[in-house]
């Protein structure tokens, strides 16, 4: 499963663009990328919609080693 960052980068979308879409600062959005579990489900849905993926693809990530 890909991370939010990988999905965003593969689509050529900047952190600033996602942050603006959400109405949050870039550092706040960076925290979401680093730990998606900190997002409220409503925010995760907005991110998923903006990136064109299912919310499960970004909200329920597998354990990283």
PDBQT receptor file of N, H, CA, C and O in Angstrom, charges set to zero:
ATOM      1  N   UNK A   1       0.837  -1.177   0.000  1.00  0.00    +0.000 N 
ATOM      2  CA  UNK A   1       0.000   0.000   0.000  1.00  0.00    +0.000 C 
ATOM      3  C   UNK A   1       0.886   1.245   0.000  1.00  0.00    +0.000 C 
ATOM      4  O   UNK A   1       1.879   1.314   0.724  1.00  0.00    +0.000 OA
ATOM      5  N   UNK A   2       0.519   2.209  -0.808  1.00  0.00    +0.000 N 
ATOM      6  H   UNK A   2      -0.287   2.153  -1.396  1.00  0.00    +0.000 HD
ATOM      7  CA  UNK A   2       1.309   3.438  -0.915  1.00  0.00    +0.000 C 
ATOM      8  C   UNK A   2       0.934   4.423   0.181  1.00  0.00    +0.000 C 
ATOM      9  O   UNK A   2      -0.180   4.410   0.704  1.00  0.00    +0.000 OA
ATOM     10  N   UNK A   3       1.884   5.269   0.510  1.00  0.00    +0.000 N 
ATOM     11  H   UNK A   3       2.790   5.279   0.086  1.00  0.00    +0.000 HD
ATOM     12  CA  UNK A   3       1.621   6.329   1.482  1.00  0.00    +0.000 C 
ATOM     13  C   UNK A   3       0.962   7.509   0.774  1.00  0.00    +0.000 C 
ATOM     14  O   UNK A   3       0.957   7.591  -0.454  1.00  0.00    +0.000 OA
ATOM     15  N   UNK A   4       0.408   8.416   1.568  1.00  0.00    +0.000 N 
ATOM     16  H   UNK A   4       0.411   8.350   2.566  1.00  0.00    +0.000 HD
ATOM     17  CA  UNK A   4      -0.190   9.619   0.992  1.00  0.00    +0.000 C 
ATOM     18  C   UNK A   4       0.861  10.371   0.184  1.00  0.00    +0.000 C 
ATOM     19  O   UNK A   4       0.582  10.853  -0.914  1.00  0.00    +0.000 OA
ATOM     20  N   UNK A   5       2.056  10.467   0.727  1.00  0.00    +0.000 N 
ATOM     21  H   UNK A   5       2.282  10.076   1.619  1.00  0.00    +0.000 HD
ATOM     22  CA  UNK A   5       3.127  11.188   0.042  1.00  0.00    +0.000 C 
ATOM     23  C   UNK A   5       3.429  10.556  -1.308  1.00  0.00    +0.000 C 
ATOM     24  O   UNK A   5       3.572  11.268  -2.302  1.00  0.00    +0.000 OA
ATOM     25  N   UNK A   6       3.529   9.235  -1.360  1.00  0.00    +0.000 N 
ATOM     26  H   UNK A   6       3.413   8.657  -0.552  1.00  0.00    +0.000 HD
ATOM     27  CA  UNK A   6       3.814   8.555  -2.627  1.00  0.00    +0.000 C 
ATOM     28  C   UNK A   6       2.707   8.808  -3.650  1.00  0.00    +0.000 C 
ATOM     29  O   UNK A   6       2.980   9.084  -4.819  1.00  0.00    +0.000 OA
ATOM     30  N   UNK A   7       1.470   8.712  -3.203  1.00  0.00    +0.000 N 
ATOM     31  H   UNK A   7       1.248   8.488  -2.254  1.00  0.00    +0.000 HD
ATOM     32  CA  UNK A   7       0.339   8.945  -4.108  1.00  0.00    +0.000 C 
ATOM     33  C   UNK A   7       0.377  10.378  -4.627  1.00  0.00    +0.000 C 
ATOM     34  O   UNK A   7       0.234  10.621  -5.825  1.00  0.00    +0.000 OA
ATOM     35  N   UNK A   8       0.571  11.321  -3.711  1.00  0.00    +0.000 N 
ATOM     36  H   UNK A   8       0.687  11.124  -2.738  1.00  0.00    +0.000 HD
ATOM     37  CA  UNK A   8       0.603  12.741  -4.089  1.00  0.00    +0.000 C 
ATOM     38  C   UNK A   8       1.718  13.016  -5.086  1.00  0.00    +0.000 C 
ATOM     39  O   UNK A   8       1.496  13.671  -6.105  1.00  0.00    +0.000 OA
ATOM     40  N   UNK A   9       2.915  12.519  -4.797  1.00  0.00    +0.000 N 
ATOM     41  H   UNK A   9       3.095  11.987  -3.969  1.00  0.00    +0.000 HD
ATOM     42  CA  UNK A   9       4.059  12.756  -5.681  1.00  0.00    +0.000 C 
ATOM     43  C   UNK A   9       3.853  12.105  -7.043  1.00  0.00    +0.000 C 
ATOM     44  O   UNK A   9       4.186  12.698  -8.068  1.00  0.00    +0.000 OA
ATOM     45  N   UNK A  10       3.306  10.891  -7.064  1.00  0.00    +0.000 N 
ATOM     46  H   UNK A  10       3.035  10.409  -6.230  1.00  0.00    +0.000 HD
ATOM     47  CA  UNK A  10       3.057  10.203  -8.338  1.00  0.00    +0.000 C 
ATOM     48  C   UNK A  10       2.088  10.973  -9.221  1.00  0.00    +0.000 C 
ATOM     49  O   UNK A  10       2.140  10.865 -10.446  1.00  0.00    +0.000 OA
ATOM     50  N   UNK A  11       1.215  11.740  -8.611  1.00  0.00    +0.000 N 
ATOM     51  H   UNK A  11       1.172  11.827  -7.616  1.00  0.00    +0.000 HD
ATOM     52  CA  UNK A  11       0.243  12.531  -9.358  1.00  0.00    +0.000 C 
ATOM     53  C   UNK A  11       0.753  13.938  -9.660  1.00  0.00    +0.000 C 
ATOM     54  O   UNK A  11       0.071  14.723 -10.318  1.00  0.00    +0.000 OA
ATOM     55  N   UNK A  12       1.958  14.253  -9.176  1.00  0.00    +0.000 N 
ATOM     56  H   UNK A  12       2.512  13.616  -8.641  1.00  0.00    +0.000 HD
ATOM     57  CA  UNK A  12       2.546  15.559  -9.452  1.00  0.00    +0.000 C 
ATOM     58  C   UNK A  12       1.868  16.695  -8.699  1.00  0.00    +0.000 C 
ATOM     59  O   UNK A  12       1.838  17.828  -9.179  1.00  0.00    +0.000 OA
ATOM     60  N   UNK A  13       1.329  16.398  -7.533  1.00  0.00    +0.000 N 
ATOM     61  H   UNK A  13       1.354  15.477  -7.143  1.00  0.00    +0.000 HD
ATOM     62  CA  UNK A  13       0.611  17.399  -6.740  1.00  0.00    +0.000 C 
ATOM     63  C   UNK A  13       1.501  17.836  -5.580  1.00  0.00    +0.000 C 
ATOM     64  O   UNK A  13       2.128  17.004  -4.925  1.00  0.00    +0.000 OA
ATOM     65  N   UNK A  14       1.553  19.124  -5.333  1.00  0.00    +0.000 N 
ATOM     66  H   UNK A  14       1.044  19.800  -5.866  1.00  0.00    +0.000 HD
ATOM     67  CA  UNK A  14       2.394  19.643  -4.250  1.00  0.00    +0.000 C 
ATOM     68  C   UNK A  14       1.672  19.568  -2.910  1.00  0.00    +0.000 C 
ATOM     69  O   UNK A  14       0.445  19.488  -2.847  1.00  0.00    +0.000 OA
ATOM     70  N   UNK A  15       2.467  19.596  -1.837  1.00  0.00    +0.000 N 
ATOM     71  H   UNK A  15       3.464  19.661  -1.888  1.00  0.00    +0.000 HD
ATOM     72  CA  UNK A  15       1.899  19.650  -0.493  1.00  0.00    +0.000 C 
ATOM     73  C   UNK A  15       1.054  20.911  -0.332  1.00  0.00    +0.000 C 
ATOM     74  O   UNK A  15      -0.009  20.887   0.289  1.00  0.00    +0.000 OA
ATOM     75  N   UNK A  16       1.538  22.001  -0.895  1.00  0.00    +0.000 N 
ATOM     76  H   UNK A  16       2.402  22.021  -1.399  1.00  0.00    +0.000 HD
ATOM     77  CA  UNK A  16       0.824  23.277  -0.790  1.00  0.00    +0.000 C 
ATOM     78  C   UNK A  16      -0.564  23.167  -1.429  1.00  0.00    +0.000 C 
ATOM     79  O   UNK A  16      -1.536  23.687  -0.881  1.00  0.00    +0.000 OA
ATOM     80  N   UNK A  17      -0.666  22.505  -2.569  1.00  0.00    +0.000 N 
ATOM     81  H   UNK A  17       0.124  22.082  -3.015  1.00  0.00    +0.000 HD
ATOM     82  CA  UNK A  17      -1.957  22.366  -3.244  1.00  0.00    +0.000 C 
ATOM     83  C   UNK A  17      -2.946  21.590  -2.379  1.00  0.00    +0.000 C 
ATOM     84  O   UNK A  17      -4.112  21.970  -2.272  1.00  0.00    +0.000 OA
ATOM     85  N   UNK A  18      -2.487  20.520  -1.773  1.00  0.00    +0.000 N 
ATOM     86  H   UNK A  18      -1.540  20.212  -1.860  1.00  0.00    +0.000 HD
ATOM     87  CA  UNK A  18      -3.389  19.727  -0.911  1.00  0.00    +0.000 C 
ATOM     88  C   UNK A  18      -3.759  20.535   0.323  1.00  0.00    +0.000 C 
ATOM     89  O   UNK A  18      -4.921  20.558   0.729  1.00  0.00    +0.000 OA
ATOM     90  N   UNK A  19      -2.778  21.193   0.916  1.00  0.00    +0.000 N 
ATOM     91  H   UNK A  19      -1.834  21.173   0.586  1.00  0.00    +0.000 HD
ATOM     92  CA  UNK A  19      -3.036  22.005   2.109  1.00  0.00    +0.000 C 
ATOM     93  C   UNK A  19      -4.067  23.089   1.799  1.00  0.00    +0.000 C 
ATOM     94  O   UNK A  19      -4.988  23.311   2.586  1.00  0.00    +0.000 OA
ATOM     95  N   UNK A  20      -3.921  23.760   0.668  1.00  0.00    +0.000 N 
ATOM     96  H   UNK A  20      -3.174  23.580   0.028  1.00  0.00    +0.000 HD
ATOM     97  CA  UNK A  20      -4.889  24.807   0.284  1.00  0.00    +0.000 C 
ATOM     98  C   UNK A  20      -6.283  24.226   0.108  1.00  0.00    +0.000 C 
ATOM     99  O   UNK A  20      -7.273  24.818   0.537  1.00  0.00    +0.000 OA
ATOM    100  N   UNK A  21      -6.352  23.059  -0.526  1.00  0.00    +0.000 N 
ATOM    101  H   UNK A  21      -5.548  22.577  -0.875  1.00  0.00    +0.000 HD
ATOM    102  CA  UNK A  21      -7.648  22.397  -0.725  1.00  0.00    +0.000 C 
ATOM    103  C   UNK A  21      -8.317  22.107   0.622  1.00  0.00    +0.000 C 
ATOM    104  O   UNK A  21      -9.532  22.238   0.763  1.00  0.00    +0.000 OA
ATOM    105  N   UNK A  22      -7.519  21.718   1.591  1.00  0.00    +0.000 N 
ATOM    106  H   UNK A  22      -6.532  21.611   1.477  1.00  0.00    +0.000 HD
ATOM    107  CA  UNK A  22      -8.054  21.393   2.920  1.00  0.00    +0.000 C 
ATOM    108  C   UNK A  22      -8.288  22.629   3.781  1.00  0.00    +0.000 C 
ATOM    109  O   UNK A  22      -9.037  22.581   4.757  1.00  0.00    +0.000 OA
ATOM    110  N   UNK A  23      -7.645  23.732   3.418  1.00  0.00    +0.000 N 
ATOM    111  H   UNK A  23      -7.036  23.771   2.625  1.00  0.00    +0.000 HD
ATOM    112  CA  UNK A  23      -7.749  24.938   4.230  1.00  0.00    +0.000 C 
ATOM    113  C   UNK A  23      -6.878  24.884   5.472  1.00  0.00    +0.000 C 
ATOM    114  O   UNK A  23      -7.220  25.446   6.512  1.00  0.00    +0.000 OA
ATOM    115  N   UNK A  24      -5.724  24.188   5.349  1.00  0.00    +0.000 N 
ATOM    116  H   UNK A  24      -5.446  23.731   4.504  1.00  0.00    +0.000 HD
ATOM    117  CA  UNK A  24      -4.785  24.082   6.463  1.00  0.00    +0.000 C 
ATOM    118  C   UNK A  24      -3.415  24.560   5.997  1.00  0.00    +0.000 C 
ATOM    119  O   UNK A  24      -3.193  24.768   4.804  1.00  0.00    +0.000 OA
ATOM    120  N   UNK A  25      -2.505  24.732   6.942  1.00  0.00    +0.000 N 
ATOM    121  H   UNK A  25      -2.686  24.563   7.911  1.00  0.00    +0.000 HD
ATOM    122  CA  UNK A  25      -1.149  25.141   6.591  1.00  0.00    +0.000 C 
ATOM    123  C   UNK A  25      -0.378  23.960   6.003  1.00  0.00    +0.000 C 
ATOM    124  O   UNK A  25      -0.752  22.802   6.190  1.00  0.00    +0.000 OA
ATOM    125  N   UNK A  26       0.704  24.274   5.290  1.00  0.00    +0.000 N 
ATOM    126  H   UNK A  26       1.008  25.215   5.139  1.00  0.00    +0.000 HD
ATOM    127  CA  UNK A  26       1.530  23.198   4.750  1.00  0.00    +0.000 C 
ATOM    128  C   UNK A  26       2.127  22.335   5.864  1.00  0.00    +0.000 C 
ATOM    129  O   UNK A  26       2.149  21.112   5.731  1.00  0.00    +0.000 OA
ATOM    130  N   UNK A  27       2.620  22.939   6.975  1.00  0.00    +0.000 N 
ATOM    131  H   UNK A  27       2.602  23.933   7.084  1.00  0.00    +0.000 HD
ATOM    132  CA  UNK A  27       3.140  22.090   8.067  1.00  0.00    +0.000 C 
ATOM    133  C   UNK A  27       2.070  21.157   8.656  1.00  0.00    +0.000 C 
ATOM    134  O   UNK A  27       2.368  20.023   9.030  1.00  0.00    +0.000 OA
ATOM    135  N   UNK A  28       0.846  21.636   8.733  1.00  0.00    +0.000 N 
ATOM    136  H   UNK A  28       0.604  22.558   8.429  1.00  0.00    +0.000 HD
ATOM    137  CA  UNK A  28      -0.241  20.786   9.229  1.00  0.00    +0.000 C 
ATOM    138  C   UNK A  28      -0.452  19.615   8.276  1.00  0.00    +0.000 C 
ATOM    139  O   UNK A  28      -0.582  18.471   8.711  1.00  0.00    +0.000 OA
ATOM    140  N   UNK A  29      -0.485  19.899   6.989  1.00  0.00    +0.000 N 
ATOM    141  H   UNK A  29      -0.379  20.828   6.636  1.00  0.00    +0.000 HD
ATOM    142  CA  UNK A  29      -0.659  18.814   6.020  1.00  0.00    +0.000 C 
ATOM    143  C   UNK A  29       0.525  17.855   6.062  1.00  0.00    +0.000 C 
ATOM    144  O   UNK A  29       0.343  16.648   5.902  1.00  0.00    +0.000 OA
ATOM    145  N   UNK A  30       1.722  18.366   6.272  1.00  0.00    +0.000 N 
ATOM    146  H   UNK A  30       1.869  19.346   6.402  1.00  0.00    +0.000 HD
ATOM    147  CA  UNK A  30       2.902  17.500   6.383  1.00  0.00    +0.000 C 
ATOM    148  C   UNK A  30       2.738  16.513   7.536  1.00  0.00    +0.000 C 
ATOM    149  O   UNK A  30       3.127  15.350   7.428  1.00  0.00    +0.000 OA
ATOM    150  N   UNK A  31       2.166  16.982   8.626  1.00  0.00    +0.000 N 
ATOM    151  H   UNK A  31       1.850  17.926   8.714  1.00  0.00    +0.000 HD
ATOM    152  CA  UNK A  31       1.917  16.083   9.764  1.00  0.00    +0.000 C 
ATOM    153  C   UNK A  31       0.949  14.980   9.366  1.00  0.00    +0.000 C 
ATOM    154  O   UNK A  31       1.109  13.834   9.788  1.00  0.00    +0.000 OA
ATOM    155  N   UNK A  32      -0.055  15.314   8.558  1.00  0.00    +0.000 N 
ATOM    156  H   UNK A  32      -0.185  16.245   8.215  1.00  0.00    +0.000 HD
ATOM    157  CA  UNK A  32      -0.983  14.293   8.087  1.00  0.00    +0.000 C 
ATOM    158  C   UNK A  32      -0.272  13.244   7.244  1.00  0.00    +0.000 C 
ATOM    159  O   UNK A  32      -0.554  12.052   7.362  1.00  0.00    +0.000 OA
ATOM    160  N   UNK A  33       0.645  13.684   6.396  1.00  0.00    +0.000 N 
ATOM    161  H   UNK A  33       0.874  14.653   6.300  1.00  0.00    +0.000 HD
ATOM    162  CA  UNK A  33       1.391  12.724   5.572  1.00  0.00    +0.000 C 
ATOM    163  C   UNK A  33       2.265  11.827   6.435  1.00  0.00    +0.000 C 
ATOM    164  O   UNK A  33       2.385  10.630   6.174  1.00  0.00    +0.000 OA
ATOM    165  N   UNK A  34       2.870  12.405   7.459  1.00  0.00    +0.000 N 
ATOM    166  H   UNK A  34       2.772  13.377   7.672  1.00  0.00    +0.000 HD
ATOM    167  CA  UNK A  34       3.749  11.630   8.334  1.00  0.00    +0.000 C 
ATOM    168  C   UNK A  34       2.982  10.660   9.222  1.00  0.00    +0.000 C 
ATOM    169  O   UNK A  34       3.495   9.597   9.573  1.00  0.00    +0.000 OA
ATOM    170  N   UNK A  35       1.760  11.020   9.583  1.00  0.00    +0.000 N 
ATOM    171  H   UNK A  35       1.344  11.883   9.298  1.00  0.00    +0.000 HD
ATOM    172  CA  UNK A  35       0.950  10.157  10.450  1.00  0.00    +0.000 C 
ATOM    173  C   UNK A  35      -0.524  10.327  10.092  1.00  0.00    +0.000 C 
ATOM    174  O   UNK A  35      -1.231  11.102  10.736  1.00  0.00    +0.000 OA
ATOM    175  N   UNK A  36      -0.992   9.610   9.071  1.00  0.00    +0.000 N 
ATOM    176  H   UNK A  36      -0.418   8.981   8.548  1.00  0.00    +0.000 HD
ATOM    177  CA  UNK A  36      -2.373   9.751   8.618  1.00  0.00    +0.000 C 
ATOM    178  C   UNK A  36      -3.406   9.483   9.714  1.00  0.00    +0.000 C 
ATOM    179  O   UNK A  36      -4.541   9.950   9.616  1.00  0.00    +0.000 OA
ATOM    180  N   UNK A  37      -3.031   8.744  10.743  1.00  0.00    +0.000 N 
ATOM    181  H   UNK A  37      -2.109   8.364  10.821  1.00  0.00    +0.000 HD
ATOM    182  CA  UNK A  37      -3.996   8.450  11.799  1.00  0.00    +0.000 C 
ATOM    183  C   UNK A  37      -4.376   9.690  12.604  1.00  0.00    +0.000 C 
ATOM    184  O   UNK A  37      -5.327   9.651  13.385  1.00  0.00    +0.000 OA
ATOM    185  N   UNK A  38      -3.639  10.797  12.421  1.00  0.00    +0.000 N 
ATOM    186  H   UNK A  38      -2.866  10.829  11.787  1.00  0.00    +0.000 HD
ATOM    187  CA  UNK A  38      -3.975  12.034  13.124  1.00  0.00    +0.000 C 
ATOM    188  C   UNK A  38      -5.096  12.810  12.438  1.00  0.00    +0.000 C 
ATOM    189  O   UNK A  38      -5.636  13.761  13.004  1.00  0.00    +0.000 OA
ATOM    190  N   UNK A  39      -5.445  12.402  11.214  1.00  0.00    +0.000 N 
ATOM    191  H   UNK A  39      -5.007  11.629  10.754  1.00  0.00    +0.000 HD
ATOM    192  CA  UNK A  39      -6.513  13.080  10.473  1.00  0.00    +0.000 C 
ATOM    193  C   UNK A  39      -7.874  12.627  10.951  1.00  0.00    +0.000 C 
ATOM    194  O   UNK A  39      -8.082  11.463  11.294  1.00  0.00    +0.000 OA
ATOM    195  N   UNK A  40      -8.784  13.561  10.964  1.00  0.00    +0.000 N 
ATOM    196  H   UNK A  40      -8.615  14.506  10.685  1.00  0.00    +0.000 HD
ATOM    197  CA  UNK A  40     -10.183  13.193  11.177  1.00  0.00    +0.000 C 
ATOM    198  C   UNK A  40     -10.665  12.533   9.896  1.00  0.00    +0.000 C 
ATOM    199  O   UNK A  40     -10.126  12.788   8.819  1.00  0.00    +0.000 OA
ATOM    200  N   UNK A  41     -11.667  11.693  10.011  1.00  0.00    +0.000 N 
ATOM    201  H   UNK A  41     -12.104  11.485  10.886  1.00  0.00    +0.000 HD
ATOM    202  CA  UNK A  41     -12.147  10.961   8.838  1.00  0.00    +0.000 C 
ATOM    203  C   UNK A  41     -12.638  11.913   7.755  1.00  0.00    +0.000 C 
ATOM    204  O   UNK A  41     -12.481  11.629   6.567  1.00  0.00    +0.000 OA
ATOM    205  N   UNK A  42     -13.228  13.036   8.146  1.00  0.00    +0.000 N 
ATOM    206  H   UNK A  42     -13.356  13.267   9.111  1.00  0.00    +0.000 HD
ATOM    207  CA  UNK A  42     -13.688  14.011   7.157  1.00  0.00    +0.000 C 
ATOM    208  C   UNK A  42     -12.522  14.564   6.348  1.00  0.00    +0.000 C 
ATOM    209  O   UNK A  42     -12.630  14.760   5.138  1.00  0.00    +0.000 OA
ATOM    210  N   UNK A  43     -11.413  14.813   7.025  1.00  0.00    +0.000 N 
ATOM    211  H   UNK A  43     -11.325  14.654   8.009  1.00  0.00    +0.000 HD
ATOM    212  CA  UNK A  43     -10.214  15.312   6.348  1.00  0.00    +0.000 C 
ATOM    213  C   UNK A  43      -9.650  14.248   5.425  1.00  0.00    +0.000 C 
ATOM    214  O   UNK A  43      -9.263  14.540   4.294  1.00  0.00    +0.000 OA
ATOM    215  N   UNK A  44      -9.603  13.016   5.907  1.00  0.00    +0.000 N 
ATOM    216  H   UNK A  44      -9.918  12.778   6.826  1.00  0.00    +0.000 HD
ATOM    217  CA  UNK A  44      -9.099  11.912   5.077  1.00  0.00    +0.000 C 
ATOM    218  C   UNK A  44      -9.930  11.767   3.807  1.00  0.00    +0.000 C 
ATOM    219  O   UNK A  44      -9.388  11.510   2.732  1.00  0.00    +0.000 OA
ATOM    220  N   UNK A  45     -11.234  11.931   3.931  1.00  0.00    +0.000 N 
ATOM    221  H   UNK A  45     -11.674  12.140   4.805  1.00  0.00    +0.000 HD
ATOM    222  CA  UNK A  45     -12.104  11.848   2.753  1.00  0.00    +0.000 C 
ATOM    223  C   UNK A  45     -11.790  12.956   1.757  1.00  0.00    +0.000 C 
ATOM    224  O   UNK A  45     -11.770  12.723   0.548  1.00  0.00    +0.000 OA
ATOM    225  N   UNK A  46     -11.543  14.172   2.271  1.00  0.00    +0.000 N 
ATOM    226  H   UNK A  46     -11.559  14.360   3.253  1.00  0.00    +0.000 HD
ATOM    227  CA  UNK A  46     -11.205  15.300   1.388  1.00  0.00    +0.000 C 
ATOM    228  C   UNK A  46      -9.872  15.065   0.687  1.00  0.00    +0.000 C 
ATOM    229  O   UNK A  46      -9.739  15.350  -0.503  1.00  0.00    +0.000 OA
ATOM    230  N   UNK A  47      -8.888  14.548   1.412  1.00  0.00    +0.000 N 
ATOM    231  H   UNK A  47      -8.996  14.316   2.379  1.00  0.00    +0.000 HD
ATOM    232  CA  UNK A  47      -7.583  14.259   0.818  1.00  0.00    +0.000 C 
ATOM    233  C   UNK A  47      -7.743  13.190  -0.253  1.00  0.00    +0.000 C 
ATOM    234  O   UNK A  47      -7.220  13.337  -1.357  1.00  0.00    +0.000 OA
ATOM    235  N   UNK A  48      -8.456  12.125   0.060  1.00  0.00    +0.000 N 
ATOM    236  H   UNK A  48      -8.882  12.006   0.957  1.00  0.00    +0.000 HD
ATOM    237  CA  UNK A  48      -8.659  11.031  -0.893  1.00  0.00    +0.000 C 
ATOM    238  C   UNK A  48      -9.351  11.529  -2.161  1.00  0.00    +0.000 C 
ATOM    239  O   UNK A  48      -8.953  11.185  -3.274  1.00  0.00    +0.000 OA
ATOM    240  N   UNK A  49     -10.382  12.336  -1.977  1.00  0.00    +0.000 N 
ATOM    241  H   UNK A  49     -10.705  12.615  -1.073  1.00  0.00    +0.000 HD
ATOM    242  CA  UNK A  49     -11.102  12.871  -3.142  1.00  0.00    +0.000 C 
ATOM    243  C   UNK A  49     -10.176  13.733  -4.001  1.00  0.00    +0.000 C 
ATOM    244  O   UNK A  49     -10.175  13.619  -5.227  1.00  0.00    +0.000 OA
ATOM    245  N   UNK A  50      -9.390  14.592  -3.352  1.00  0.00    +0.000 N 
ATOM    246  H   UNK A  50      -9.390  14.684  -2.357  1.00  0.00    +0.000 HD
ATOM    247  CA  UNK A  50      -8.482  15.477  -4.079  1.00  0.00    +0.000 C 
ATOM    248  C   UNK A  50      -7.423  14.680  -4.845  1.00  0.00    +0.000 C 
ATOM    249  O   UNK A  50      -7.050  15.041  -5.961  1.00  0.00    +0.000 OA
ATOM    250  N   UNK A  51      -6.945  13.593  -4.232  1.00  0.00    +0.000 N 
ATOM    251  H   UNK A  51      -7.249  13.300  -3.325  1.00  0.00    +0.000 HD
ATOM    252  CA  UNK A  51      -5.915  12.769  -4.873  1.00  0.00    +0.000 C 
ATOM    253  C   UNK A  51      -6.497  11.714  -5.812  1.00  0.00    +0.000 C 
ATOM    254  O   UNK A  51      -5.757  11.050  -6.539  1.00  0.00    +0.000 OA
ATOM    255  N   UNK A  52      -7.807  11.561  -5.797  1.00  0.00    +0.000 N 
ATOM    256  H   UNK A  52      -8.408  12.100  -5.207  1.00  0.00    +0.000 HD
ATOM    257  CA  UNK A  52      -8.451  10.596  -6.689  1.00  0.00    +0.000 C 
ATOM    258  C   UNK A  52      -8.247   9.151  -6.280  1.00  0.00    +0.000 C 
ATOM    259  O   UNK A  52      -8.081   8.277  -7.131  1.00  0.00    +0.000 OA
ATOM    260  N   UNK A  53      -8.258   8.893  -4.956  1.00  0.00    +0.000 N 
ATOM    261  H   UNK A  53      -8.392   9.603  -4.264  1.00  0.00    +0.000 HD
ATOM    262  CA  UNK A  53      -8.106   7.531  -4.446  1.00  0.00    +0.000 C 
ATOM    263  C   UNK A  53      -9.211   7.258  -3.429  1.00  0.00    +0.000 C 
ATOM    264  O   UNK A  53      -9.920   8.173  -3.013  1.00  0.00    +0.000 OA
ATOM    265  N   UNK A  54      -9.351   6.002  -3.036  1.00  0.00    +0.000 N 
ATOM    266  H   UNK A  54      -8.775   5.258  -3.374  1.00  0.00    +0.000 HD
ATOM    267  CA  UNK A  54     -10.296   5.650  -1.980  1.00  0.00    +0.000 C 
ATOM    268  C   UNK A  54      -9.713   6.034  -0.633  1.00  0.00    +0.000 C 
ATOM    269  O   UNK A  54      -8.501   5.975  -0.428  1.00  0.00    +0.000 OA
ATOM    270  N   UNK A  55     -10.576   6.422   0.272  1.00  0.00    +0.000 N 
ATOM    271  H   UNK A  55     -11.560   6.469   0.105  1.00  0.00    +0.000 HD
ATOM    272  CA  UNK A  55     -10.110   6.844   1.593  1.00  0.00    +0.000 C 
ATOM    273  C   UNK A  55      -9.338   5.717   2.287  1.00  0.00    +0.000 C 
ATOM    274  O   UNK A  55      -8.396   5.995   3.030  1.00  0.00    +0.000 OA
ATOM    275  N   UNK A  56      -9.708   4.469   2.065  1.00  0.00    +0.000 N 
ATOM    276  H   UNK A  56     -10.473   4.243   1.462  1.00  0.00    +0.000 HD
ATOM    277  CA  UNK A  56      -9.000   3.338   2.662  1.00  0.00    +0.000 C 
ATOM    278  C   UNK A  56      -7.558   3.253   2.181  1.00  0.00    +0.000 C 
ATOM    279  O   UNK A  56      -6.693   2.726   2.881  1.00  0.00    +0.000 OA
ATOM    280  N   UNK A  57      -7.305   3.771   0.989  1.00  0.00    +0.000 N 
ATOM    281  H   UNK A  57      -8.007   4.198   0.420  1.00  0.00    +0.000 HD
ATOM    282  CA  UNK A  57      -5.950   3.733   0.433  1.00  0.00    +0.000 C 
ATOM    283  C   UNK A  57      -4.985   4.620   1.201  1.00  0.00    +0.000 C 
ATOM    284  O   UNK A  57      -3.778   4.382   1.187  1.00  0.00    +0.000 OA
ATOM    285  N   UNK A  58      -5.502   5.635   1.865  1.00  0.00    +0.000 N 
ATOM    286  H   UNK A  58      -6.483   5.828   1.876  1.00  0.00    +0.000 HD
ATOM    287  CA  UNK A  58      -4.618   6.539   2.583  1.00  0.00    +0.000 C 
ATOM    288  C   UNK A  58      -4.816   6.516   4.082  1.00  0.00    +0.000 C 
ATOM    289  O   UNK A  58      -3.890   6.819   4.834  1.00  0.00    +0.000 OA
ATOM    290  N   UNK A  59      -6.006   6.162   4.528  1.00  0.00    +0.000 N 
ATOM    291  H   UNK A  59      -6.758   5.916   3.917  1.00  0.00    +0.000 HD
ATOM    292  CA  UNK A  59      -6.298   6.264   5.950  1.00  0.00    +0.000 C 
ATOM    293  C   UNK A  59      -5.863   5.031   6.713  1.00  0.00    +0.000 C 
ATOM    294  O   UNK A  59      -5.419   5.140   7.856  1.00  0.00    +0.000 OA
ATOM    295  N   UNK A  60      -5.978   3.881   6.119  1.00  0.00    +0.000 N 
ATOM    296  H   UNK A  60      -6.339   3.792   5.191  1.00  0.00    +0.000 HD
ATOM    297  CA  UNK A  60      -5.589   2.630   6.775  1.00  0.00    +0.000 C 
ATOM    298  C   UNK A  60      -4.320   2.108   6.131  1.00  0.00    +0.000 C 
ATOM    299  O   UNK A  60      -4.357   1.253   5.246  1.00  0.00    +0.000 OA
ATOM    300  N   UNK A  61      -3.188   2.641   6.592  1.00  0.00    +0.000 N 
ATOM    301  H   UNK A  61      -3.158   3.336   7.310  1.00  0.00    +0.000 HD
ATOM    302  CA  UNK A  61      -1.926   2.215   5.999  1.00  0.00    +0.000 C 
ATOM    303  C   UNK A  61      -1.365   1.037   6.766  1.00  0.00    +0.000 C 
ATOM    304  O   UNK A  61      -1.643   0.862   7.952  1.00  0.00    +0.000 OA
ATOM    305  N   UNK A  62      -0.583   0.239   6.085  1.00  0.00    +0.000 N 
ATOM    306  H   UNK A  62      -0.358   0.381   5.121  1.00  0.00    +0.000 HD
ATOM    307  CA  UNK A  62       0.035  -0.908   6.731  1.00  0.00    +0.000 C 
ATOM    308  C   UNK A  62       1.200  -0.454   7.576  1.00  0.00    +0.000 C 
ATOM    309  O   UNK A  62       1.714   0.649   7.391  1.00  0.00    +0.000 OA
ATOM    310  N   UNK A  63       1.623  -1.298   8.505  1.00  0.00    +0.000 N 
ATOM    311  H   UNK A  63       1.205  -2.194   8.655  1.00  0.00    +0.000 HD
ATOM    312  CA  UNK A  63       2.773  -0.985   9.348  1.00  0.00    +0.000 C 
ATOM    313  C   UNK A  63       4.035  -0.882   8.497  1.00  0.00    +0.000 C 
ATOM    314  O   UNK A  63       4.300  -1.723   7.637  1.00  0.00    +0.000 OA
ATOM    315  N   UNK A  64       4.793   0.157   8.756  1.00  0.00    +0.000 N 
ATOM    316  H   UNK A  64       4.577   0.840   9.454  1.00  0.00    +0.000 HD
ATOM    317  CA  UNK A  64       6.068   0.331   8.043  1.00  0.00    +0.000 C 
ATOM    318  C   UNK A  64       7.191  -0.175   8.934  1.00  0.00    +0.000 C 
ATOM    319  O   UNK A  64       7.167   0.017  10.150  1.00  0.00    +0.000 OA
ATOM    320  N   UNK A  65       8.165  -0.815   8.326  1.00  0.00    +0.000 N 
ATOM    321  H   UNK A  65       8.185  -0.970   7.339  1.00  0.00    +0.000 HD
ATOM    322  CA  UNK A  65       9.298  -1.355   9.098  1.00  0.00    +0.000 C 
ATOM    323  C   UNK A  65      10.529  -0.548   8.875  1.00  0.00    +0.000 C 
ATOM    324  O   UNK A  65      11.578  -0.853   9.441  1.00  0.00    +0.000 OA
TER     325      UNK A  65
